[in-house]
Amino acid sequence: MWPIGELYAAGLFVYALGSLGGLAGHSARKTGAWLASLLCLLSLVAALLEAGASVGALLAKTETVAWSLYSGVPYLSYAVRLDPLSAYFNLALSLLAASVSIYSLGYLRHGADGGTPGLFCFFLNLLLFALTLVFTASNVLSFLIAWELMTVAAYFLVVFDHESAESRKGGLLYILMSRGGTGMLFVGFLLLATAAGSMEFSALHNIGERLTAFSSTLAFVLLFVGFGVKAGIIPVHIWLPAAHPVAPSNISALMSGIVIKTGIYGMARVFFDFYGAAPVWAGMVVLLVGVISGGLGVLYALMEHDLKRLLAYHSIENIGIILMGFGSALLFRSFGHPQLAALALVAGLFHTLNHGVFKCLLFLGAGGVFHATGSRNMEEMGGLIRRMPATALYFLVGAIAISGLPPLNGFVSEWFTYQALLAGFGATPELTRVAFPIAGALLALTAALAAACFVKAFGITFLALPRSEEADNAREVSPAMRTGMAILAVACVLLGLGATWFLPVFDPITNQTFGIPISGNLVAGGGLLLTAGAVRNGSVSTAVIALLLVALGAVPLLLWLLWGRKSARASGPTWDCGLPGLTAANEYTATAFSKPLRMIFAALFRPRREIQAEFDVSPYYPKAIRFASEIQPAFEKHFYDPLRVGVLTIASWMRRLQAGSIHAYLAYIFVTLILLLLFGVRG
Amino acid sequence: MTGQILAVLAQIALVLFLSPLIMGFSRTLKARLQTRRGAGVFQPYRDLYKLLRKGMVIPETASWIFTATPYVLFSTTLLAGLLIPAISAQAPLSLFGGVLAVVYLLALGRFFLALGALDTGSSFGGLGSSREMTISAIAEPALMLAVFTVALGAGSTNLSAVAQAALGQSWRFLAPSQMLAFAALFIVLIAETGRIPVDNPATHLELTMIHEAMILEYSGRYLALIEWSAAMKQLVLMTLLVNVFFPFGLSAGWSPSGTIFSLLAFIEKLLLLAVAVVLVEATNAKLRLFRVPELLAVAFVLSAMALISTFLF
């Protein structure tokens, strides 16, 4: 049998080694480049070891590694285990970590902005180490320690380019909101652990049913919002578009690909492991938050012309899609439909992996573009498909996948989400059931807007003429960076076409949560068809669709053979309305592209624009025009600004207590002591 | 197995060769309503034949995306046509993708068409691409909700199963939910196929173009493939409407006599629907672009009402 425990431990050890190596060599400037390469190779090795351990654990279909280490403090121990859910997330992490490591080999060759490559690798390996522990920790103490380690490592990577004010600001917002989220997690976990009388995750299984109604509700909300901060659900998402774009691109890829998925992992653990059948409102809230995050996430993404911010908003959108699956699963379990709950859970979990893969790919592509042009602003790009053909191709694969178009992986998990939502109509009582198809329709809107957004992102960035000198002089990125992207692009294709062969991975997870290995119901036709629980409910085959799309190319080929062989094929200038030549200034811009949607959703965006024209004779012949356009960030203005003002008001009020006089402080201590003594005597 | 293959080939032929006819019929009828003679019902065939033989001019700025687009569009649209029950309730390939696959295959074609338009670097391309993606995105929820209403009635997203269920109750279209869903899908049909009042397929006036703006730079064989795809897409959506809501004459299997009768009934239903579309076209003016979302919002409300009335009636 597979040495799962050894592989897992070795992986952790190599991550730690890479991290320490980076720390040791953090001041090396001359040897920095090859040291960074070595450390990236180490993290690649570690990722492969962890992947091996996770695959082994998934094949074993049960809890495998279960180690614990007594901490010396009563009731507290450090513990890890690889149960199917942990192994699944650890596998996703390993896949992304491996490709990011290869990508980083090329990315760090020219050093890292703001510090030495050694220091960068220290934090990178530390982040991967912490992430592995987050997914495998098996009691509250270890989980929270790993969680905080991850948050801190990620913070230092976000602000790695610490000379840029934007990075510092994004990082500050990230760490502040993460702290708030962790606070909620602390209280939520303590409520659960008190009821169970143990910190072990195994003791918390189905603990939700033994809590009082009040503490059950409170713990659910706290844990949902606490994990939601990390996952980036609306309205606690605002750190995400601030922090993800400013981080170095390989880190943005990890942040959007897997770090936010720790929130999803936490929710999966709490919803489906710790809570048994949750109350109906809980599922409805999760579904509603999913729908809102999906819709608003993509609408805000459409308004962006900063490529990495656009991708960051799409992470919010996809977290929304994942939560639609989770919310439906919760509802199905509440209404006693374990089969459907398993289908919905598979939809959510599969989309988690798929989003990780294509979002990581897109961020690496955006990183390549940034590397080549020095800009994140799409309005300064264009024509890159000729200058960076490989990057363009991989980015296109990611764009098709994230838009949920067949036959790639995004389509498969969105298809399952649709099927879960449709099944909800027949399986729930009257008022609840309408929510499902409406959610499905809004998912359709979200997906269609995502397609529009990626037509914009790909079209404006890569197609037509370059809009700046930097874009004109852009060069293809190094082979290592291309390899990192290629792995993920291939994964997008394989997870799409080979989905039927991948689905058994979910069997041990659904078996653990609902007692049903689901893949037997979701795969039919000798491994060719994906079905919605049964063939009669609907089926699809991405592999056959892909095959037929190619095969139907025979028709145009036949037409060409019949009539087209003698026709000439010339190259000529694009129609320019008779003006002297087409220039990049004639091209549609990203802002112009999204203008119709900005006007249609004006109630949400509240766009403001300003036009100033200079002219000599007549206003119809302007010499120069200055145009400024912006949208109003609704959540920042209506929720966070009042919150900030409120906090500052309370803080300035409390400052009166801290007068700076040592006598006053002594008096406080004295009063506190008396009160505590009184309290103690009374108790 | 050979029967299956024959059915697939028959449906390929049907989708390929019937679609220009519906296009030609619509154009001729529209011309007559405008007291013109029109170019005749068979003009689209002559156009396609001519375009296929003509040479092409490819814009210098364009990349391989521009070249790949006609093929992707053609394949996706034709495949969508194979997943839909046309002359038999048993669509030959319906197991490999239901209504979601049809909608998303059309979306894949549109995705590439919009990219191909941006690839030329002309403002027209960007304009068409931006408008097309906007309108299709706004139309999507109405389309899906109406489709869900029908799918939920049949308990399946498989279109053959939906058609079979419809065959079981041929007069079901009189139910309020079906009528409302049909109305919603009819509006979506007009928007998705670029008809007045949403888009005007006959215009080359820059301010009002949507579809035509996207394909302005295409010529020769590529233009033929794109025009043909547009005709096939229209046929696919119309087939969806007529066979799901009015399954009269649709044969349950692939028996020779049943199929011929089914084919005649199918063509007749398509022509009737085309008349309805042309009547809308002839009696309306084109809407301003920013009034289109209101029309599509009406479609969404109709389909939401359709959904709610499924468990009232």
Interface residues (C-beta under 8 A of the other chain):
Chain A: G383 I385 R386 L396 I400 S403 G404 L405 P406 F411 W415 Y418 Q419 L422 F425 G426 E430 R433 V434 P437 I438 G440 A441 L442 A444 L445 A447 A448 L449 A451 A452 F454 V455 K456 F458 G459 I460 L463 A464 L465 G525 L529 A532 V535 R536 N537 G538 S539 V540 S541 V544 I545 L548 L549 V550 L552 G553 V555 P556 L559 W560 L562 W563 G564 K566 S567 A568 R569 A570 S571 G572 P573 T574 W575 D576 L582 A584 N586 E587 Y588 T589 A592 F593 S594 K595 P596 L597 M599 I600
Chain B: I12 L16 Y49 L52 R53 K54 G55 M56 V57 I58 P59 E60 T61 A62 S63 W64 I65 P70 Y71 V72 F74 S75 T76 L78 L79 L82 L93 L95 F96 G97 G98 L100 A101 V103 Y104 L105 A107 L108 R110 F111 A114 L115 L118 D119 T120 G121 S122 S123 F124 G125 G126 L127 S129 S130 R131 M133 T134 S136 A137 I138 E140 P141 A142 L143 M144 L145 F148 T149 A151 L152 G155 S156 T157 N158 A161 L216 E217 G220 R221 A224 L225 L289 F290 P293 F300 S303 A304 L307 I308 F311
